[in-house]
Amino acid sequence: MADWTNAIMFGVALIAFTLGLSSIVMGFITAKTGAEGMQEKVEYGFFGVTGLVIFLLMTYAIS
């Protein structure tokens, strides 16, 4: 049963890493300017960092 738990945790970690990294990249390539553009960059950055933190927590839990 521990193998299933590790496999699920690995899947969650992989999804979190992918979403976190893609959110950070999307924050850099936004075309909007002004306050709306800055709000979008902050939102993408927040989701990106959150995804990477979840990835690190799952990696720690697996090891």
C-alpha positions, -999 to 999 in steps of 0.1 A, spaced: 0 0 0 29 23 6 38 21 -31 3 36 -40 8 64 -16 42 72 -30 29 71 -66 0 94 -58 24 118 -40 47 118 -69 19 126 -93 8 155 -71 44 167 -69 48 165 -107 15 184 -114 24 211 -88 59 216 -103 45 218 -138 18 243 -129 41 263 -107 68 267 -133 43 275 -161 26 301 -139 59 318 -133 68 318 -170 33 331 -179 38 360 -154 69 370 -174 53 369 -208 21 388 -201 14 416 -226 -8 438 -204 6 470 -190 -3 493 -161 -20 483 -130 -38 454 -146 -6 440 -159 11 442 -126 -19 425 -109 -16 397 -134 21 393 -128 16 392 -90 -12 366 -93 9 344 -116 39 348 -93 18 338 -63 4 307 -79 39 298 -92 55 300 -59 26 282 -42 30 254 -68 67 251 -62 62 250 -24 37 222 -28 62 204 -50 89 208 -23 66 195 4 56 165 -16 92 158 -24 101 159 13 72 137 22 82 111 -4 118 109 9 
